[in-house]
Amino acid sequence: MKDFHATAVLLIGLTACGSPSGGTTPTQPVIPVPTSIAISPSSVTLTSAGVDAFLTATVRDQSGALMSNQTLTWTSSDEGVATVSGGTVTAVANGSATVTATSGSLSAQASVKVESSSPPPSTANVMVSDNAFNPSATRIALGGQVTWTWSGSRSHNVTFQSGASSATQASGTFSRTFNTPGSFSYQCTVHSGMQGSVSVN
């Protein structure tokens, strides 16, 4: 009889355990997490240098809902063909490039093709202002010449990985003739992030 009484008390105690209200535990809200990214349109064709195209990157969470105000970084695989800034793609010279939009660990790509029927110029000019080359991407014909003109108050240089480069200077000009086709990148070694490119075709 004592064993029966002890068992009954134990069962009553177990039944009383649980949530304070006797109901189920409330479901915690799902926190949106960036899960996918896509670029629209996924490919563009530009018909001449200087023409723009506009790309949109969309980030969605695990339920497929749009996530706005996400930080996006845009890059071009070949700035001698096309540059990109904030989703705006600008044609530089004939060729193909891949534009990538990155948000955190997510990335998406779009293909860009430049098919210009007009020949590239035989001369081009680039302004060397404070901490920027303008334009940063230049198109020139094979055998053509690019001239850099200093206009800022600081000293800069035009340094290529190979071939002629300028001195570090605050005024004056520097010219280089390009007799080999391809894309040639350059930078100012004094100021990090000050970069440019010349596309020769």
C-alpha positions as CSV (number, residue, x, y, z in Angstrom):
1,M,0.0,0.0,0.0
2,K,2.9,2.3,0.7
3,D,4.4,1.6,-2.7
4,F,1.2,2.5,-4.4
5,H,0.9,5.8,-2.6
6,A,4.5,6.7,-3.4
7,T,4.0,5.9,-7.1
8,A,0.8,8.1,-7.3
9,V,2.7,11.1,-5.7
10,L,5.5,10.7,-8.2
11,L,3.1,10.7,-11.2
12,I,1.3,13.8,-9.9
13,G,4.7,15.6,-9.5
14,L,5.8,14.7,-13.1
15,T,2.5,15.8,-14.5
16,A,2.8,19.2,-12.8
17,C,6.2,19.8,-14.4
18,G,6.4,21.8,-17.7
19,S,5.8,25.4,-18.7
20,P,4.6,27.7,-16.0
21,S,1.2,28.1,-17.8
22,G,0.9,24.4,-18.5
23,G,1.0,25.1,-22.3
24,T,3.6,24.6,-24.9
25,T,6.8,26.6,-25.2
26,P,6.4,29.6,-27.6
27,T,8.1,29.2,-31.0
28,Q,11.0,31.5,-31.5
29,P,10.9,33.9,-34.5
30,V,13.1,32.9,-37.4
31,I,16.0,35.4,-38.0
32,P,16.5,36.3,-41.7
33,V,19.9,35.2,-43.0
34,P,21.3,36.2,-46.4
35,T,21.2,32.9,-48.4
36,S,21.3,33.7,-52.1
37,I,22.3,36.5,-54.5
38,A,21.4,37.0,-58.2
39,I,22.3,39.5,-60.9
40,S,19.8,40.8,-63.5
41,P,20.3,40.7,-66.4
42,S,22.8,37.8,-66.3
43,S,24.5,39.0,-69.5
44,V,24.8,42.3,-71.5
45,T,26.3,43.3,-74.8
46,L,27.6,46.8,-75.4
47,T,28.1,48.1,-78.9
48,S,30.6,50.9,-78.4
49,A,33.2,52.3,-75.9
50,G,31.6,54.5,-73.3
51,V,28.2,52.9,-73.4
52,D,26.7,52.0,-70.1
53,A,24.5,49.0,-68.9
54,F,22.8,48.7,-65.6
55,L,22.9,45.6,-63.5
56,T,20.8,44.8,-60.3
57,A,21.9,42.5,-57.6
58,T,19.2,40.9,-55.4
59,V,19.9,39.3,-52.0
60,R,17.3,36.9,-50.5
61,D,17.0,35.1,-47.2
62,Q,16.4,31.4,-46.4
63,S,12.6,31.8,-47.1
64,G,13.2,33.6,-50.4
65,A,12.2,37.1,-49.1
66,L,14.1,40.1,-50.4
67,M,16.7,41.6,-48.1
68,S,17.3,45.2,-48.8
69,N,20.1,47.5,-47.6
70,Q,22.7,44.7,-48.1
71,T,26.3,45.9,-48.8
72,L,27.4,45.0,-52.3
73,T,30.8,45.1,-53.8
74,W,31.1,45.1,-57.7
75,T,34.2,44.0,-59.6
76,S,35.2,43.4,-63.2
77,S,37.5,40.6,-64.3
78,D,39.0,42.9,-67.0
79,E,38.8,46.6,-66.7
80,G,40.4,47.0,-70.0
81,V,37.1,45.6,-71.5
82,A,34.5,47.0,-69.1
83,T,34.5,48.8,-65.7
84,V,31.8,48.6,-63.1
85,S,30.7,50.9,-60.3
86,G,27.6,50.4,-58.2
87,G,26.1,48.1,-60.8
88,T,26.8,50.5,-63.7
89,V,28.9,48.7,-66.4
90,T,30.8,50.9,-68.8
91,A,32.3,49.6,-72.1
92,V,36.0,50.3,-72.6
93,A,37.2,48.1,-75.5
94,N,36.2,45.0,-77.5
95,G,36.3,41.8,-75.6
96,S,34.6,39.8,-72.8
97,A,34.6,40.3,-69.1
98,T,32.8,38.9,-66.0
99,V,31.2,41.2,-63.5
100,T,30.8,39.9,-60.0
101,A,28.6,41.2,-57.2
102,T,29.6,40.2,-53.7
103,S,27.7,40.5,-50.4
104,G,29.4,38.9,-47.5
105,S,30.2,35.3,-48.5
106,L,27.7,35.3,-51.3
107,S,28.6,36.2,-54.9
108,A,26.9,36.2,-58.4
109,Q,28.2,36.8,-61.8
110,A,27.1,38.4,-65.1
111,S,28.8,38.2,-68.5
112,V,29.7,41.3,-70.4
113,K,30.6,41.5,-74.1
114,V,31.8,44.6,-75.8
115,E,31.5,44.6,-79.6
116,S,32.4,48.0,-81.0
117,S,32.5,48.5,-84.7
118,S,34.4,51.8,-84.4
119,P,38.2,51.6,-84.3
120,P,40.0,52.7,-81.1
121,P,41.7,56.1,-81.2
122,S,45.4,56.5,-82.0
123,T,45.9,59.0,-79.1
124,A,44.4,59.3,-75.6
125,N,44.8,61.5,-72.6
126,V,44.6,60.7,-68.9
127,M,44.5,63.3,-66.1
128,V,46.6,62.5,-63.0
129,S,44.6,64.2,-60.3
130,D,45.0,63.8,-56.5
131,N,44.6,60.0,-55.9
132,A,42.9,59.2,-59.2
133,F,43.5,58.6,-62.9
134,N,40.8,60.0,-65.0
135,P,39.7,58.0,-66.9
136,S,41.0,55.0,-65.0
137,A,40.5,52.7,-68.1
138,T,41.8,53.8,-71.5
139,R,41.4,52.3,-75.0
140,I,44.0,52.9,-77.6
141,A,44.8,51.5,-81.1
142,L,47.9,49.4,-81.7
143,G,50.8,51.7,-82.1
144,G,48.9,54.5,-80.4
145,Q,50.1,56.9,-77.7
146,V,48.7,57.7,-74.3
147,T,49.7,60.9,-72.5
148,W,49.2,61.4,-68.7
149,T,48.9,65.1,-67.5
150,W,49.4,66.0,-63.9
151,S,46.7,68.4,-62.5
152,G,46.7,67.8,-58.7
153,S,48.7,69.3,-55.9
154,R,50.4,66.0,-54.9
155,S,53.2,64.0,-56.4
156,H,52.2,60.8,-58.3
157,N,53.7,58.4,-60.7
158,V,52.5,56.1,-63.5
159,T,54.1,52.7,-62.9
160,F,53.6,49.7,-65.2
161,Q,54.7,46.2,-64.3
162,S,56.9,46.2,-67.4
163,G,57.9,48.9,-69.9
164,A,58.2,52.6,-69.6
165,S,57.0,54.3,-66.5
166,S,57.0,57.9,-65.3
167,A,59.0,59.5,-62.5
168,T,57.2,60.6,-59.3
169,Q,56.2,64.2,-60.1
170,A,53.7,66.9,-59.2
171,S,53.4,68.5,-62.6
172,G,54.1,67.9,-66.3
173,T,53.3,65.0,-68.6
174,F,54.3,61.5,-69.4
175,S,53.7,59.6,-72.7
176,R,54.0,56.0,-73.7
177,T,53.5,54.3,-77.1
178,F,51.9,50.9,-77.1
179,N,53.1,48.5,-79.9
180,T,51.8,45.3,-78.3
181,P,48.1,44.4,-78.1
182,G,46.6,43.5,-74.7
183,S,45.6,45.0,-71.4
184,F,48.2,46.9,-69.4
185,S,47.6,47.8,-65.8
186,Y,49.4,50.5,-64.0
187,Q,49.4,52.3,-60.6
188,C,50.8,55.1,-58.5
189,T,53.2,53.4,-56.1
190,V,52.9,56.4,-53.7
191,H,49.2,56.1,-53.1
192,S,47.6,52.7,-52.6
193,G,44.4,52.1,-54.6
194,M,45.3,54.6,-57.4
195,Q,45.2,52.3,-60.4
196,G,44.5,52.4,-64.1
197,S,44.6,50.3,-67.3
198,V,45.3,50.7,-71.0
199,S,43.6,48.3,-73.5
200,V,45.4,48.1,-76.8
201,N,43.8,46.5,-79.9
